[in-house]
C-alpha cells in the first residue's frame, strides 16, 4: 500500500467511514452543501424560504441552478426572476432559465489572470489609464438603482445564512447521511418560515392594538444559503 499525494485524492473520495456520502470542498471543508431559495420581493409582507436541497460539497453551484428552478416549477412556485451569485450563472443556465420563462440575474465572472509576484522594494506604480477608466465605469454602474437593488439582494444571502446557522444550527447538524441531513435542513427551514410569519402576525396585532395604522411591509428579503433568490 502506497499513500497517494494529496493532489491525487479526489474531493468525492471517502472522507469519513461514519458517513460515506460526505465529500470535500476546498473552500468549505468536509460535509454537505445546502441550496436554499427564498422570495425577495419588497412588496411581500414577509419573505419565505421556498426551496431546500442538500448537495455534495464537491460539486459546483453551477450544477444546481436548473434543478432548483425545475423543483420550483413542479410546485407551481416558479419565479419571474431569480437573483444568484456568480457561481450559479453562465450561458447554459441563463438559456435554460429563459426557456422556463425565468430571467436569471447574476454578476458576470471577471477575467481570470495569473497571479503576479508583488515586490515591496519599490513604491507602487500608478494605475494605467485603462484601469482608471474601468474603475470609473464600475463606480458609475454601482450608483444605478438597479445595480444597488441586485447587490442588496445578493448581499442579503449572508443574513439568511446567519439566520439558519446561528438561529437553527444548520452548520453543525447532529445527523448523518444525506437523507437525514436533508430532513433536518427542511425542518429547520420550516421553523425559520414559521418564526418569520409569527413576527409579522405579532406586528400586525401590536399595530392594531395601538392604533398605529396598517402594518408596514417587511424589508426586502435576503437571498439564500447557496445564494439563490426567487422573487
Residue pairs with C-beta under 8 A, 6 or more apart in sequence:
10 58
11 23
11 24
11 25
11 26
11 57
11 58
12 23
12 24
12 56
12 58
13 23
13 24
14 20
15 22
15 23
15 24
15 30
16 22
16 30
18 176
19 176
19 177
21 32
21 56
21 177
21 178
22 30
22 31
22 32
22 57
23 30
23 32
23 56
23 57
23 58
23 59
24 30
24 57
24 58
25 31
25 33
25 57
25 58
28 57
29 57
30 57
31 57
32 54
32 55
32 56
32 57
32 178
32 181
33 54
33 55
33 56
33 57
33 59
33 61
33 226
34 52
34 53
34 54
34 55
34 164
34 170
34 185
34 225
34 226
35 51
35 52
35 53
35 54
35 55
35 61
35 64
35 68
35 224
35 225
35 226
35 228
36 49
36 51
36 52
36 53
36 160
36 164
36 185
36 189
36 224
36 225
36 226
36 228
37 49
37 50
37 51
37 68
37 72
37 82
37 224
37 226
37 228
37 229
37 230
38 47
38 48
38 49
38 50
38 51
38 160
38 221
38 222
38 223
38 224
38 229
38 230
39 47
39 48
39 50
39 79
39 221
39 229
39 230
39 231
40 47
40 83
40 153
40 156
40 220
40 221
40 222
40 223
40 229
40 230
40 231
41 47
41 220
41 221
41 231
42 217
42 219
42 220
43 217
44 217
44 218
44 221
45 200
45 215
45 217
45 218
46 196
46 197
46 199
46 200
46 218
47 196
47 218
47 220
47 221
47 222
48 193
48 196
48 197
49 160
49 189
49 192
49 193
49 224
50 72
50 77
50 230
51 68
51 71
51 72
51 77
51 224
51 228
51 230
52 182
52 185
52 186
52 189
53 64
53 67
53 68
53 71
53 182
54 178
54 181
54 182
54 185
55 63
55 64
60 87
61 85
61 87
61 88
61 226
61 227
62 87
62 88
62 89
62 90
62 93
64 88
64 226
65 82
65 84
65 88
65 89
65 93
65 96
65 97
65 104
65 228
66 93
66 96
66 97
68 228
69 78
69 82
69 96
69 97
69 100
69 102
70 100
72 78
72 79
72 230
73 100
77 230
78 100
78 101
78 102
79 102
79 230
79 231
80 101
80 102
80 103
80 231
81 102
81 103
81 104
81 105
81 231
82 97
82 102
82 103
82 104
82 105
82 228
82 229
82 230
82 231
83 105
83 106
83 150
83 153
83 154
83 223
83 229
83 231
84 104
84 105
84 106
84 154
84 223
84 227
84 228
84 229
85 106
85 107
85 154
85 157
85 223
85 227
86 106
86 107
86 108
86 109
87 227
88 104
88 106
88 226
88 227
88 228
89 104
89 106
89 107
89 108
89 109
93 104
94 104
97 103
97 104
98 104
105 150
107 154
127 135
141 147
142 148
142 151
149 220
152 220
153 220
153 221
153 222
153 223
153 229
154 223
154 227
154 229
155 222
156 220
156 221
156 222
156 223
156 229
157 222
157 223
157 224
157 225
157 226
157 227
157 229
158 222
159 222
160 222
160 223
160 224
160 225
161 225
163 192
164 170
164 188
164 189
164 192
164 225
165 171
167 192
167 195
168 188
168 191
168 192
169 188
170 184
170 185
170 188
170 225
173 181
173 184
173 185
175 181
175 183
175 184
196 218
200 215
200 218
203 215
203 216
204 215
207 213
207 214
207 215
221 229
222 229
223 229
